[in-house]
């Protein structure tokens, strides 16, 4: 059987590898190259600082400007602000998503009836597009929260929940609530799979030793759930860092609520054709930061995985 698998392995995997190289690797390497040039989307600009004596060219090496795009990116207040905002959002969103999804998974594994329908209900928000999700929650924050539930004339007046999309830091929590509602159901499925793989004999042994609920969760559940935690943390980190559609639909970057993905796109629109090289440099910087953080996270959680 192993010989059969080895014989047909490359035949079946080569189409996926070819598409991966064409759609991901080549565009990425092209983007890295363009970040060192004075790129104008459809052409290069030689003598490359936007001077009047420059000229259009189709040769990238004539428009090579070294690290100037990266220097401009690091000196950009908008890029720095978006980077800080993205990190703050990711921290809040990862904590909320993991907490809610783990609680839902624990609850659903401990009930006897209705597991299937409840899993489907909690998973359904993940099927919505980011734009649709953003517009739905914009209505909730602007109308339901502000005018009905938590407004000045309501019984449950809570100022924090009023006009959440009109304030930089309140909007951060609004984005985190929305991301949690969307992603928690998907992460819940991964946690449920991990919980179902934990042998019941271990819980029975813990009961015999007199362990309470918290002790069983800490000593038995968490160590054996680490493979699922590794996957969920990786997915939530990556999805939170690259959030775009929801940011566009909910705030569109107003009130200084730009996240990195939106800032890179708006960098191009704000500077017309002058911003492509800088935006590409920002994308490369962001890729390196996210890659380092996610690799450190995977390494950290992998070391804490144990086998039943």
N, C-alpha and C positions, 0 to 999 in steps of 0.2 A: 504493500500500500504506500509506503514511504517513497518507493521508486516512482510510483505513479504520480504522486504529488510533485516530486522534484522534476519529473518530465514535463508536466504541464504548468508548472508554477509561473515561469516567465511569459508563457503564452497568454495566460489569463490576467496577469498583473501589468503587462506592458502597456495596454491602452490607458489604464489609470495613471501610470508613471509618465507616459507621453503627455497626457493632458495636464498633469501636475507641472511638468517642466514648461510647457507652452503657456499655461495660464498663470502660474505662480512664480517659478524660478526666473524665467527670462524677463518678465515685466519687473520683478524686484531688482534684478541686476541692472536692467536698463535705468530704473529709477535712481539707483545708487550712482551710476555714471552721470545722469542728468543733474544730480544735485551738486556736482562740481563744475557745472557749466552755466552760462547765461542762456537758459532755455526759455523760449517764448511760446511753448505749446505746439505750434506748427512749424517752427523754425528756430535756429540758433542765432544769437546776435554776437558777432565778433567784436573784439576790442571792448570787452564785455562789461562795462559799468553803466551802460545806458547812455554813453556819450554821443554827441551828434556826429562824430566822425566814424562811428561804427557802421557795420553793414550786415545784412542778412546773409546767412550761409546755411548749408545743409551738412556741414562738417563739424562734428562736436568738438574736435580738438582745437579748432580755430576760436571757439567760444569758451575754452577752458579758463576758469577763474579761481581754481583752487578751493580754499575753505571760506571764501567770502560769503557764500550763502549761509554757511553754518554760523559764521560770526554774526551776521545780521539776525539769524534766528535766535541765537542766545541773547542778543541785545534787544530783542523785541519784547516790549511790555505785554503785548497781547498774548504772545506765546507763553511767557512766564506765568501770566495770570491763568491761562487755560490749563497749563500743566498743574498748577497748585489746585485748581478747581477739580480737575480730573482725579488727582490723587485723593483729595478729600471725599469726593463722591464714591470712588472705588472702595475706600476704607469703610464708609457707612454702608454701602450696598452689599459688600461681601459679608459683613457681619449680619445684616438683616436677612439676606437671602439664605445663608447657611443656618441661622437660628430658626427661621420660620420653616424651612424645608425639613430640617431634622425633627422639629416638633411634630409636623404633619406626618412624617414617616413613622415616628414612634407611636402616635395616636392611631394611625391606620393599621399598624401591625398588631395592635392590642384590642381591636374591635372584632366582633364575630360576624356581623352582617353589614352589607352595604359597602364593602371595600372597593369593589369594581366601579360602581357609579361615582363614588367619592374621588377615586383616583382620576377618573375621566374629567370630572368637574374641575379639580385642582390643576389638571394638566392643560385644559382648554385655552387659557390665556396665552400660553406659549405659541399657539397656532396663529395668533394675530400678528399682523405686520407692525413694525415699529411706528409707522406714521399713523395707522389706525389707532393704535394703543395710545399714542401721544394726544390725539384729538379727543379720545374718550376721556382721558384723565384731565385734560384741559377743561372740559365741561364740568367734571366732578369738582376740581379745585376752585374754579371760578364761580360756579353756580351752586352746586350742592353744598360744598363746604362753606363758602363765603356767605351765601344768601339764605340758606336753609338751616344747616346744622350748627354752625359756629359763628354766625354773624352777630352784630351788636344787639339785634332784637330777638335773638333766639335764647332758649333756656340754657343751652350748653355753650355759652359764649367763650371761645378760646381764641385769643388774638393770633396765636401762632398759626392756626389753620385757616386764617382769612387771607385772601390774596397771596397765596403761596408762590405763585409764579411771578410776582412783582418784586421779589426781593432775592438778592444773590444767594444767601445762605438758606432761606426758607425754600427756595426753588431746588436747592441741592437735595433737601430731604424729600421734596415732592418727586424728584427724579428717582430717588432711592426707593420710595414707596411704590412707584410705578414699576420699576425694574424688579422689585420683590414680587409684586403681583404677577408679573409676566413669567419670571424664571423659577420661582419657588416650586411650582408643580413639577417642572422637569427635573430639578435637582432632588425633589422628593422621591421620584421613581428610582433614582440611583441609590439613595439612602435606604429605601425599602428593600432593594435587591441585596444590599450589604447586610442589613439586619436579618433578612431571611437566611443568609448563609452562616449565621452564628449558631453553633450547636446548642440546642436547648439543655443538653446535659450540663453545660457550664453554669447556666442559671440555676439549675437544680442543685448543683454542688455548692453554689454561693448561698442558696437558701438554707442548706444544711449547716453551713458555717455561720448562719445568723446575719448575713449581710442585708442591709436595708436597700431601698430602691436606688438611692443616690450612689451607694457603694457598688452595687451591681453595674450601674451605668458607667461609673468611673473605672472600675477594675476589669469588667468583662466587655461591655459594649464598646466603649471608646477605642481601646487598643485594637480590637478585631474589626472595627469600622474604619480604620485608618486608610485602607485602599480606596474606599468610597469617598472619604474626606479629601484624599489627594486629588481625585478626579473632579469633585465638585468645586474645590477651591481653585483649581486650574481653570475650569470653565467659567466660574463667576469672575475671577480676576480678568481673564481675557475679554469676556463679554462686557464687563464694566468699563475697562479701559477704552475699548473701541466703540462705545455707545455713540450713535449718530442720529438715526431716524427719530428716536424718541426726543432727543435734545432739540432737533429742528421743529418737531410738531408741538412740543410743550412750551418752549420759550424762544426758540430761534435765536438764541444767544443774547437776547435783550436782558437788561439789568445785569450785565457783566456775567452772564451764565454760559459763556462758551466753554465747551469741552474741547479736547485736543482735535478730535476728528472734525468737528464743525469748524474749529479755528483754521485748520489746514485748508478746508474748502473755501472759507470766507477770505482767507489770505489771497487766494487767486482772484476772487470777485472784487475785493477792495482795491487791488493794485492792477486790475486789468491784466494785460499780458506780462507785466513785470514781476508778478508774484509766483510764477510757476517754479522757478529754480529754488526760491526760498521755501515755498510750501513743500517741495520735495525733500529739501534738507530737514525741515521740521518732521516730516514723516519718517525719515531714516533715524533721526534722534529718538523719536518716540518709539520706533520699533526696537532699538537697542535697549532702551529703558525697560520696556515691557518684557522683552526676552530675558533680561537679567533677573527681573523680579520673579517671573514665572518659573525660571529654572531654579532659582533659590528656594522658592516655595515647594516645588516638586521634590527637590533634594531634601529639604527639611522634613516634609511629611513622610517621604519614602523611608527615611531612617527609623521612623516610629511605627512602621507597619509590623505586625506580628501574625503568625499563622495559628489557626485553631488546633 
